[in-house]
Amino acid sequence: MSDDKPIDHYDKPAGGWDALRSSWQALRDQQVVIKGAGTLLKANQPKGFDCPGCAWPDRNAHSTFEFCENGVKAVANEATSKRVTREFFAAHSVAELAEMDDRALEAQGRLTEPMSYDPISDRYVPIAWEQAFARIAEALQGLDSANEAIFYTSGRTSNEAAFLYQLFVREYGTNNLPDCSNMCHEPSGVALTEQLGSGKGSVTLDDFERAEAIFVFGQNPGTNHPRMLGELRSAAKRGCRIVAFNPLRERGLERFANPQSPTEMLSGGSTRIATEYYQPRIGGDLAVATALAKQVVEAGAVDQAFVHTYTRGYDAFADALRATSWEALERESGLSRAQLQEAGRIYIDSRATILCWGMGITQHRRSVATIQMLANLLLLRGNIGKPGAGPCPVRGHSNVQGDRTMGIYEQPSARFLDKLGAAFGFEPPREHGFDTLAAIEAMRDGRGKVFFAMGGNFAAATPDTALVYEALRNCALTVHVSTKLNRSHLVHGREALILPCLGRTEIDLQATGPQAVTVEDSMSMVHLSSGMNPPASAQLLSEPAIVARLAAATLPDSATPWLALVEDYDRIRERIARVVDGFEDFNRRVRTPGGFHLRHPGREREFPTATGKAQFFVHALGDTDTGEPALLQLMTVRSHDQYNTTVYGLDDRYRGVHGLRRVCFIGRHDLAALGYADGDLVDITSVWDDGRGGIEERRVDGFRLVEYDIPRGCLAAYFPETNPLVPLGSHAERARTPASKSIPVRLSRSAVAVSR
């Protein structure tokens, strides 16, 4: 048995007083109770900063503070009073730091000055900014090819920094611009662009007020997008049907007590969120979407006028649905025919429906097919281009969508490159670059020699951890632009630099005065963000300034006025307006209250595809069987005290876990069938057929089994602890997103004495 840390069933609603207590504790832990509270009042406000957490949009630019527990934690984490100084690095070797867990590393506080790795002492030592830029420039200039350099981007990078960054990289001569989208919603972009002509969702918050039904697939908003619960609560209270599909019972999709509702807080009341909650097997969502579409066709509920006017491929699609048996749909989905038809009836009865999805859909091998089946479902009922309806891929990082809009993409369009080259007087490279998985392979094989990361925690966020560590250590130089210490700083190349930057909450003072940056949320609203706190250190630079100074050092013959551009960010936005479609008159439009919305053609029922119409796609069911009776399917998840790779604490309140990270959620039936008991310690081994006749196994040790409401044959565990189980070659078809939500595994009793 493992240790006796408690696991308890959480029967309260999401949010409520526990959310307020947890938020207060986060401010106390970071020693910023007064400063943090003042900072939060400026979050998502007209003259404030955009929350550095998720990409969920803001309801009202003139509203008072909108509470979000994980937003509080993100702000407290950045506004912390703790500092990582040169004295800290002098006292700890990299080997010693590597023994700390990820939470302890980030808990040390904000980075304060540029640091360079010294291999003799195995320590980071201070380096002046100019020396750091000169060292990077020398490394880049010394490569045989620009394609030997890799430039990664995290989703928190502002539009201004992202635009300058991609411009620098392309003037340097490569399209090697992998980003965090490659690991999350890449399948959404691939699927929707091909099918509808735009890779973004078409809905706005106004549509949530008008929808008669909202279907939520593979998403846990209570932890990952808490402000979304406010929209779902409002919809539920006016009678909107909310239908959830998730293998795990997630408390935030069941009930929610709004911490900003005096009535619910004082009365102990709450609001039921999901009208119906279905638990498909892991990987069963393609079958679910197919079943709902089959129900629409067989019930004669197709919007024939819409289909005839705006789509192509319906007849072949309908024939494929009729040929698909309900038995196959039941088997593949893990749901009964009655459940599938019940959900289908809700969809048919609704005159306006939104389909939402998260990484529970995108991180599978068949994710592109699943998303296109969801879009097929929308097309059948004309649920695109009318109020209260449309696709809603809910993205994570607060500007991950904006970074892609700004050109952070390894496969840029010819139109974008043409406009970029014309605006800046150079010929951009046309050869596609490395995505995230290809970048890892290139570093491992010696074809990627310099790795530069604009934010993020690459070593912890990526799959196949041992291979990623090997790849990073094979580099001649690794560079990380960061606000806090993380794992990636300790898994480094032969040379390594840490460049500390301003956070979203901090004042960005340039030559012409304080600057604001812009971000694009998950619903294509673009707005300003202005920090209010003094920088954590006088030596911090903004991300745009870091890019500009690096570009000036690396490209001395460039015609781009790098340093002048960052004197006033309006100058960057003027250049963006010349290059990026939809950003005309950028500086004026972004200063209107709330910013502006980027046009989505689907809202006007325009579909700029190859045919000029939306396309139905036929996708056969995939076999969700593991191929071996002893194997189960594991999905990686976040805990409630976590945002992406940042772990704020060791509790997962809504799932009843306290003080633990190495846990594996398992159903009662599988516990009995495998001869285990709740609390037993196991090792988890992933088993992957590499497609070449070989079987690869990877193992993580010492996980405590936790009995949970999850379908037979399915497991769940936290990342990044289980990232080592995900093979680099196991990824989404055509989109190459790691298949972290469907990992075939087996369990074995562990020799580890205590769960960590």
ChimeraX attribute file (.defattr): number of C-alpha atoms within 10 A of each C-alpha:
attribute: neighborCount
match mode: 1-to-1
recipient: residues
	/A:1	16
	/A:2	19
	/A:3	14
	/A:4	9
	/A:5	12
	/A:6	12
	/A:7	18
	/A:8	13
	/A:9	12
	/A:10	13
	/A:11	11
	/A:12	17
	/A:13	23
	/A:14	27
	/A:15	27
	/A:16	21
	/A:17	17
	/A:18	15
	/A:19	20
	/A:20	16
	/A:21	11
	/A:22	18
	/A:23	20
	/A:24	19
	/A:25	15
	/A:26	26
	/A:27	22
	/A:28	15
	/A:29	18
	/A:30	21
	/A:31	17
	/A:32	20
	/A:33	17
	/A:34	10
	/A:35	15
	/A:36	25
	/A:37	15
	/A:38	13
	/A:39	22
	/A:40	23
	/A:41	15
	/A:42	21
	/A:43	27
	/A:44	27
	/A:45	24
	/A:46	21
	/A:47	17
	/A:48	20
	/A:49	27
	/A:50	29
	/A:51	26
	/A:52	25
	/A:53	22
	/A:54	27
	/A:55	28
	/A:56	23
	/A:57	20
	/A:58	20
	/A:59	16
	/A:60	14
	/A:61	15
	/A:62	13
	/A:63	11
	/A:64	12
	/A:65	13
	/A:66	18
	/A:67	21
	/A:68	27
	/A:69	24
	/A:70	28
	/A:71	22
	/A:72	26
	/A:73	26
	/A:74	20
	/A:75	24
	/A:76	29
	/A:77	26
	/A:78	23
	/A:79	27
	/A:80	23
	/A:81	17
	/A:82	18
	/A:83	16
	/A:84	18
	/A:85	18
	/A:86	16
	/A:87	10
	/A:88	12
	/A:89	17
	/A:90	14
	/A:91	9
	/A:92	14
	/A:93	16
	/A:94	19
	/A:95	12
	/A:96	12
	/A:97	19
	/A:98	17
	/A:99	10
	/A:100	12
	/A:101	12
	/A:102	20
	/A:103	18
	/A:104	16
	/A:105	19
	/A:106	21
	/A:107	22
	/A:108	19
	/A:109	22
	/A:110	26
	/A:111	26
	/A:112	23
	/A:113	22
	/A:114	24
	/A:115	23
	/A:116	19
	/A:117	23
	/A:118	17
	/A:119	12
	/A:120	6
	/A:121	11
	/A:122	15
	/A:123	20
	/A:124	24
	/A:125	18
	/A:126	20
	/A:127	16
	/A:128	13
	/A:129	19
	/A:130	11
	/A:131	12
	/A:132	21
	/A:133	21
	/A:134	17
	/A:135	18
	/A:136	22
	/A:137	18
	/A:138	13
	/A:139	17
	/A:140	20
	/A:141	14
	/A:142	10
	/A:143	14
	/A:144	9
	/A:145	14
	/A:146	20
	/A:147	20
	/A:148	20
	/A:149	30
	/A:150	28
	/A:151	24
	/A:152	25
	/A:153	27
	/A:154	24
	/A:155	25
	/A:156	27
	/A:157	28
	/A:158	25
	/A:159	28
	/A:160	25
	/A:161	25
	/A:162	27
	/A:163	26
	/A:164	26
	/A:165	29
	/A:166	24
	/A:167	23
	/A:168	22
	/A:169	22
	/A:170	22
	/A:171	23
	/A:172	21
	/A:173	18
	/A:174	25
	/A:175	30
	/A:176	29
	/A:177	28
	/A:178	25
	/A:179	27
	/A:180	25
	/A:181	26
	/A:182	18
	/A:183	26
	/A:184	24
	/A:185	28
	/A:186	22
	/A:187	32
	/A:188	32
	/A:189	20
	/A:190	20
	/A:191	24
	/A:192	24
	/A:193	17
	/A:194	19
	/A:195	24
	/A:196	27
	/A:197	24
	/A:198	20
	/A:199	20
	/A:200	24
	/A:201	23
	/A:202	25
	/A:203	27
	/A:204	21
	/A:205	16
	/A:206	12
	/A:207	18
	/A:208	22
	/A:209	16
	/A:210	19
	/A:211	23
	/A:212	24
	/A:213	27
	/A:214	29
	/A:215	20
	/A:216	24
	/A:217	24
	/A:218	23
	/A:219	23
	/A:220	27
	/A:221	19
	/A:222	25
	/A:223	26
	/A:224	25
	/A:225	24
	/A:226	22
	/A:227	24
	/A:228	19
	/A:229	24
	/A:230	22
	/A:231	16
	/A:232	23
	/A:233	23
	/A:234	15
	/A:235	21
	/A:236	20
	/A:237	13
	/A:238	11
	/A:239	13
	/A:240	23
	/A:241	23
	/A:242	25
	/A:243	21
	/A:244	27
	/A:245	25
	/A:246	24
	/A:247	27
	/A:248	26
	/A:249	20
	/A:250	20
	/A:251	22
	/A:252	24
	/A:253	28
	/A:254	18
	/A:255	22
	/A:256	25
	/A:257	25
	/A:258	25
	/A:259	23
	/A:260	15
	/A:261	12
	/A:262	11
	/A:263	13
	/A:264	16
	/A:265	16
	/A:266	11
	/A:267	8
	/A:268	13
	/A:269	17
	/A:270	21
	/A:271	18
	/A:272	17
	/A:273	27
	/A:274	23
	/A:275	16
	/A:276	17
	/A:277	20
	/A:278	19
	/A:279	19
	/A:280	25
	/A:281	25
	/A:282	31
	/A:283	31
	/A:284	26
	/A:285	28
	/A:286	26
	/A:287	29
	/A:288	29
	/A:289	24
	/A:290	26
	/A:291	27
	/A:292	24
	/A:293	28
	/A:294	27
	/A:295	23
	/A:296	23
	/A:297	20
	/A:298	13
	/A:299	12
	/A:300	11
	/A:301	16
	/A:302	19
	/A:303	15
	/A:304	13
	/A:305	11
	/A:306	16
	/A:307	20
	/A:308	11
	/A:309	11
	/A:310	16
	/A:311	21
	/A:312	17
	/A:313	15
	/A:314	19
	/A:315	10
	/A:316	12
	/A:317	20
	/A:318	18
	/A:319	13
	/A:320	16
	/A:321	23
	/A:322	13
	/A:323	10
	/A:324	15
	/A:325	11
	/A:326	17
	/A:327	11
	/A:328	14
	/A:329	23
	/A:330	20
	/A:331	17
	/A:332	23
	/A:333	26
	/A:334	24
	/A:335	19
	/A:336	15
	/A:337	16
	/A:338	10
	/A:339	15
	/A:340	24
	/A:341	17
	/A:342	15
	/A:343	22
	/A:344	20
	/A:345	16
	/A:346	20
	/A:347	27
	/A:348	22
	/A:349	12
	/A:350	18
	/A:351	18
	/A:352	24
	/A:353	32
	/A:354	27
	/A:355	22
	/A:356	21
	/A:357	24
	/A:358	22
	/A:359	26
	/A:360	26
	/A:361	30
	/A:362	30
	/A:363	30
	/A:364	27
	/A:365	25
	/A:366	23
	/A:367	31
	/A:368	29
	/A:369	25
	/A:370	27
	/A:371	26
	/A:372	26
	/A:373	26
	/A:374	24
	/A:375	25
	/A:376	24
	/A:377	24
	/A:378	21
	/A:379	24
	/A:380	23
	/A:381	24
	/A:382	24
	/A:383	24
	/A:384	26
	/A:385	17
	/A:386	20
	/A:387	20
	/A:388	23
	/A:389	28
	/A:390	28
	/A:391	23
	/A:392	22
	/A:393	28
	/A:394	26
	/A:395	27
	/A:396	26
	/A:397	24
	/A:398	25
	/A:399	29
	/A:400	29
	/A:401	26
	/A:402	28
	/A:403	29
	/A:404	21
	/A:405	18
	/A:406	23
	/A:407	25
	/A:408	29
	/A:409	24
	/A:410	22
	/A:411	17
	/A:412	18
	/A:413	12
	/A:414	11
	/A:415	12
	/A:416	16
	/A:417	19
	/A:418	15
	/A:419	16
	/A:420	22
	/A:421	18
	/A:422	14
	/A:423	14
	/A:424	18
	/A:425	13
	/A:426	16
	/A:427	14
	/A:428	23
	/A:429	17
	/A:430	16
	/A:431	14
	/A:432	15
	/A:433	20
	/A:434	26
	/A:435	26
	/A:436	27
	/A:437	20
	/A:438	16
	/A:439	25
	/A:440	26
	/A:441	18
	/A:442	21
	/A:443	25
	/A:444	20
	/A:445	14
	/A:446	15
	/A:447	18
	/A:448	28
	/A:449	25
	/A:450	27
	/A:451	23
	/A:452	19
	/A:453	23
	/A:454	26
	/A:455	22
	/A:456	26
	/A:457	22
	/A:458	26
	/A:459	24
	/A:460	24
	/A:461	20
	/A:462	25
	/A:463	29
	/A:464	22
	/A:465	21
	/A:466	14
	/A:467	19
	/A:468	25
	/A:469	21
	/A:470	17
	/A:471	24
	/A:472	25
	/A:473	21
	/A:474	22
	/A:475	25
	/A:476	18
	/A:477	23
	/A:478	26
	/A:479	24
	/A:480	23
	/A:481	26
	/A:482	22
	/A:483	23
	/A:484	25
	/A:485	23
	/A:486	27
	/A:487	21
	/A:488	21
	/A:489	25
	/A:490	21
	/A:491	21
	/A:492	26
	/A:493	23
	/A:494	14
	/A:495	19
	/A:496	27
	/A:497	27
	/A:498	27
	/A:499	27
	/A:500	27
	/A:501	28
	/A:502	26
	/A:503	26
	/A:504	28
	/A:505	26
	/A:506	19
	/A:507	21
	/A:508	24
	/A:509	17
	/A:510	15
	/A:511	10
	/A:512	10
	/A:513	11
	/A:514	15
	/A:515	20
	/A:516	22
	/A:517	23
	/A:518	23
	/A:519	26
	/A:520	28
	/A:521	25
	/A:522	27
	/A:523	24
	/A:524	23
	/A:525	19
	/A:526	24
	/A:527	25
	/A:528	25
	/A:529	24
	/A:530	24
	/A:531	25
	/A:532	19
	/A:533	17
	/A:534	14
	/A:535	21
	/A:536	24
	/A:537	16
	/A:538	10
	/A:539	16
	/A:540	22
	/A:541	23
	/A:542	23
	/A:543	26
	/A:544	27
	/A:545	21
	/A:546	24
	/A:547	27
	/A:548	23
	/A:549	18
	/A:550	23
	/A:551	25
	/A:552	20
	/A:553	18
	/A:554	21
	/A:555	18
	/A:556	10
	/A:557	8
	/A:558	16
	/A:559	11
	/A:560	20
	/A:561	12
	/A:562	22
	/A:563	17
	/A:564	13
	/A:565	19
	/A:566	26
	/A:567	19
	/A:568	18
	/A:569	21
	/A:570	18
	/A:571	15
	/A:572	22
	/A:573	23
	/A:574	16
	/A:575	20
	/A:576	24
	/A:577	16
	/A:578	18
	/A:579	24
	/A:580	18
	/A:581	15
	/A:582	16
	/A:583	20
	/A:584	16
	/A:585	13
	/A:586	20
	/A:587	19
	/A:588	10
	/A:589	16
	/A:590	19
	/A:591	13
	/A:592	13
	/A:593	15
	/A:594	20
	/A:595	21
	/A:596	18
	/A:597	18
	/A:598	14
	/A:599	13
	/A:600	21
	/A:601	15
	/A:602	22
	/A:603	18
	/A:604	12
	/A:605	18
	/A:606	17
	/A:607	23
	/A:608	17
	/A:609	16
	/A:610	12
	/A:611	11
	/A:612	14
	/A:613	20
	/A:614	28
	/A:615	26
	/A:616	24
	/A:617	20
	/A:618	19
	/A:619	18
	/A:620	13
	/A:621	18
	/A:622	14
	/A:623	13
	/A:624	18
	/A:625	15
	/A:626	17
	/A:627	10
	/A:628	11
	/A:629	9
	/A:630	12
	/A:631	19
	/A:632	24
	/A:633	22
	/A:634	26
	/A:635	26
	/A:636	24
	/A:637	19
	/A:638	21
	/A:639	24
	/A:640	22
	/A:641	20
	/A:642	23
	/A:643	21
	/A:644	19
	/A:645	21
	/A:646	22
	/A:647	22
	/A:648	23
	/A:649	18
	/A:650	17
	/A:651	18
	/A:652	19
	/A:653	21
	/A:654	23
	/A:655	22
	/A:656	15
	/A:657	21
	/A:658	15
	/A:659	13
	/A:660	18
	/A:661	23
	/A:662	21
	/A:663	22
	/A:664	26
	/A:665	23
	/A:666	25
	/A:667	21
	/A:668	18
	/A:669	14
	/A:670	19
	/A:671	17
	/A:672	11
	/A:673	9
	/A:674	11
	/A:675	8
	/A:676	17
	/A:677	16
	/A:678	19
	/A:679	21
	/A:680	20
	/A:681	29
	/A:682	25
	/A:683	18
	/A:684	23
	/A:685	21
	/A:686	23
	/A:687	22
	/A:688	20
	/A:689	14
	/A:690	13
	/A:691	8
	/A:692	6
	/A:693	6
	/A:694	8
	/A:695	10
	/A:696	11
	/A:697	13
	/A:698	16
	/A:699	16
	/A:700	17
	/A:701	21
	/A:702	23
	/A:703	28
	/A:704	27
	/A:705	25
	/A:706	26
	/A:707	19
	/A:708	19
	/A:709	16
	/A:710	23
	/A:711	22
	/A:712	20
	/A:713	20
	/A:714	25
	/A:715	30
	/A:716	26
	/A:717	25
	/A:718	18
	/A:719	23
	/A:720	23
	/A:721	19
	/A:722	26
	/A:723	21
	/A:724	22
	/A:725	27
	/A:726	27
	/A:727	25
	/A:728	22
	/A:729	17
	/A:730	22
	/A:731	24
	/A:732	22
	/A:733	16
	/A:734	15
	/A:735	24
	/A:736	25
	/A:737	31
	/A:738	28
	/A:739	29
	/A:740	29
	/A:741	25
	/A:742	26
	/A:743	29
	/A:744	26
	/A:745	23
	/A:746	19
	/A:747	19
	/A:748	14
	/A:749	14
	/A:750	20
	/A:751	11
	/A:752	15
	/A:753	11
	/A:754	15
	/A:755	23
	/A:756	15
